[in-house]
Amino acid sequence: MIRAYHRPTTLEDALSLLESDGAAVLAGGTSLIASGAATAVVDLQDLDLSTIGLADDRIAIGAMARIRDIVDSDLVPLILRDLARREAPNTIRNAATVGGTIASRDPESELVAGLLVHDTRVTIVTGDGPHTVALPDYLAAPTPGIITEITIERGGASQARRTGRTPADRPIVMAVARRTDDGEVRVALTGIAAFPVLVDAGGLAAFDPPADFRGTTEYRRHLAETLAARVTSAVGESI
């Protein structure tokens, strides 16, 4: 049960408040409130972390940018705008944030999979200052602190494929591939691990996808192999 609500105006104050037992970051609140895990929340909406712009040769997205902002931004690659649209219903897109979506590490997040193939880097502020880590590293071992920004690589050509029980369902397994301007092909998958993952050719055998009512481990692995082959072929390479 939440017993305390804080709305700091500086990152320093936010970090200090998070040192209290049971305190957690409140971004969009779509996951935190439902979980009931926090007894105190630190609301970040007054910290000016919601802008989307260019930073050198990359796109910088504030952690408090809403999923709907990704959908509406002409700066964001079209594939990511489409994946953001599919991430959640409109009511959730209007509240959920980019930083919260990453921090949630949802194994079925199509948007996070798309961010993986765009060489996303995550900036986290801790008591020691800002730290920037690659998104795959953050997902594997989240850095404690406050996510303030992500940056993504521009350019390239991307394709996504998915399989679900119905077109409206979240996919059982989804694959997205991107060929960079330098010709490198990156592939990410949802539904085969504890969080969306980058995979390479021949590496799917190492995964042991979790079974559920939608499919067995073997079925998910088969979907992963099939969809990975389709998206890599679609961007101009076989796997």
N, C-alpha and C positions, 0 to 999 in steps of 0.2 A: 504494500500500500504506500502511495506517495504521500509524505507528510510535509515536505518542504519544496518550495519552488523558488528558483533563483534566476535572475535575468541580468547577468553581468554586461558591462559595456566595454570591457577590455579582456584580452586573452589572459593576461596575468591574473585577473580576478577569477576568470573561469577556471583556470588551472588550480588556483587555490581552493576554490569551492569543491572541485572534484576530489580533493584529498580526503574529504569526509567519508566515513563508512556509509556504503549504500548509495553514494551519489553517482549519477550517470548523466551523460550528455543527452540533451533533448534537441533533436534536429527537427524532423517532421513529426516524430512521435508515433508513426504508424506501426512500428515494431515494439518500441520501448513500452508504450502504454499497455499494449496487449500482453506483453510478457509479465508484467507485474513484478519485475525483478528489482526495481529501484525504489528506495525510500525517499530520495531527494533527487530532483532533476535540475540541470543547469542548462537553461534555454540559451541558444547561441544566436537568436535572430537579430540581436542588436550589434553584432560584431562585423557587419559589412562583409560577409563572406559569400555573396550570391551572384557576383558578376561573371560574365562570360566574355572573354576577349582573346586577343592574340598576344603571345609572349614569345618574341623571336620567331622561330619557325614552328612553334607549337601552339595549340589552343589551350588556354587556361580557363578552368571552370571552378568557381568557388564551391566549397563543400556544401554551402547552404542553398545553392541553386536547386530549384525544384525539378522533378522529373519533367514536368510540363515545360519548363524553360529549355530543356534539352530538345524536346519535340519542336519547339517554336523557333529555335535559334538557326539562322541561316549560316552561322559560322561552323556549326557542328556537321560532320559528315552525314550524308543522307542515311547510311546504314545504321548509324547510332541513333538518329532521330526515329527511325522505324522501330528499332529494338526498344527504345525508351517508351514508345507508344504502346508496345506490347507488354511492357513490364508490369502494368497494373491498370485497373479501371481508372477512368477519368478522375473520380473523387480522390483516389489514392495518389495519382500523379500530381494533383494540385497541392498535396501536403508532403509527400515523401521527398527527401533530398538526395543529392548525389552522394554526399559523404555518408549518410545513413544507409544508403543502399549498399555501398562498398563495405561499411563496417558490419552489416548484417551477414555478409558472406553466404547469402542464400544459394544453395547448390543448383537452383533452377533459374537463376537470374540471367536472362538473355542480355540485358544491358551490360552486366559485369563481363560476360563472355565477349561482347563487342569491344569493351574497353581493353580487354586483354590483348586483342590482336592489334590495337592501336598504340601499343607500347606505352601504356598509361603509367605515369609516375605519381605517387601519392605523397603529399607534404603533410607531416604530422608535427604539431608543436607540443613539446614536453617542457618540463622544468629546465632542461638543458638547452632549450632553443628549438629551432625548426630542424627537422630531419626529412629527407626525401628518399623514398624507397620505391622500387619497382612494384607494380601491382601484384604480380605473382608472389613476390616475397611477403608482401603485406597479408595476402590471403592465407598463406601458409603459416605465418606467425605474426599476428597483428601487433603493431607497436602501440603500447599504451600512450594515451595522449589525446589531442584533439586534431582530427583531420581538418585542415584549413583549405586545401586546394588540390586539384588534380590537373595534370597537363597531359595532353594526348598528341600523338603524332598526326600530321596532316597528310593528305594525298593517298595514293594507292587505289586499288579496286577491291571491293568486298562483296561477298555473297553469304547468305544464311539459308539453312534448311532445318526443318524440324519435323518431329513426329509426335502427335498427341492422340488421345482417344477421339477427340473432335477438333475441328479447326479453332473453336473458342477456348479449349482447355490450354492450360500451361503445358508445354511439351514434356513428354517423357524424357527425350533426349533432343538437344538442339546443337547444331554445329554452325560455326561462323568462320570463314577464312578471309584473309586479306593478303593481297600481293602488294608489297610496298613499291615505291617508285624505283627502288634499287633491285627489284626482282625477287626479294625474299618473300616466302609464303609462310604465314603464321595461321595456325588453326586452334580454335578454342572450343570446348565442349561443356555443356551443362548436363546434369543428371547422371554423372558417372563417378562422382567423388563428393567429398564433404563441402566443396565449393567449386565454382567454375574453374577449369584448368586449361592451360596451353598443352598441346600434345604435338608429338612429332611422328614422322613416318615410322611405322613398326612399333610405336610405343604404347599402343592401346592394350596390348596383352598384359601390361603391368597393372592395369586398373581392375578393381573388383567392385563393379557398380552395385549399389544397394538394391535389393529386391523389395518390391511393394506390391500392392494390389493391381498396379498398372503393368507389371512385367517382372520377369525373373532377371537374375544377374546376367544370364546368358543372352536373354533377349535385349537387354540394355547394351551389352557389349556389341551385339550384332548391329543394333541401331547406330551405335557410335561409329563402328567401322564403315557402315554404309553411308551415313551422312557426311562423315569426314571425307570420304572419297568423292562424294558429289560436290561438296563445296570447293575442294581443291581443284577438281576438274573444271568447275565453273569459273575459277579465277586463272585457269591456264596451266595447271600442273596436276600430275597424277600422283596418287598415294597408294 
